[in-house]
């Protein structure tokens, strides 16, 4: 099986300088491609001078994470694509466990490695840890990361696991399946677009797994800082779009009743804490969601018509906020998950 590692770059000159050498050195099985999303820093000069053998795709502007990857994957020819953030460090042998598993399991559409923190290597990393899940109200979480609480990696999640979503920081996916499902939704621009894609894949009967034997190290937050109001806006808005696109009408209405209350509480929390910009971001996310909701109707109808696995077999039965704030369950192991197959 042929493999292309596609690194989407936007003004990431220093990240490329720091991390691209490890990808080149430790990925002999793959073609390494850098897709530049209209960078205005020295990224292209760096690639031309220090990495002249690396294939570079140059886009005319910043198309965002989703459309940037769609454009790049349309231009590569391979069986498997690995979407890899520019701020990820890899080590020798990182690809083999994932490649072996994908070759042996044709029912698996995508997988991810274990994601550790580059800045604190014994900690699991926020963006994907050991594989992602979605609670019954639409809130994402991971083996190793519940809300803002990260776990130390002590091997507690070193088993291969079927998950609801795999992180876009290091996502290995079958190219034909990616294209068949429509790729990432460009209207999301950034944040949670990989969760939307994985939900579509799971609902169509494909499996998605985490392969912890493969491990990478991720800086995280390289494009937007954690406290960015724009990041809050995209996360809240895109999460609502995610639910609307993939959830049946009756269930969606019930979930939205609670989400309006809970997101209003989040906005109030930001306001009381003096984070006025974040408060406005949450409010704007809900207003804009209502404005653009109709633009996603056709995609919603298509997704629901193609559904072979219902949402209740994909979503976790837990109420994440109640478990975390009410029961004080701060780790994945604390949650009493009812596994659904």
Helices and strands as residue ranges (DSSP letters): E 3-9, H 13-25, E 31-37, H 43-50, E 55-59, H 64-75, E 80-85, E 88-90, H 96-104, E 108-117, E 132-134, E 140-142, E 145-146, E 149-150, E 161-162, E 170-174, H 175-180, G 186-188, H 193-203, E 207-218, H 229-246, H 249-272, H 276-292, G 293-296, H 297-305, G 311-313, H 320-321, I 322-326, G 332-334
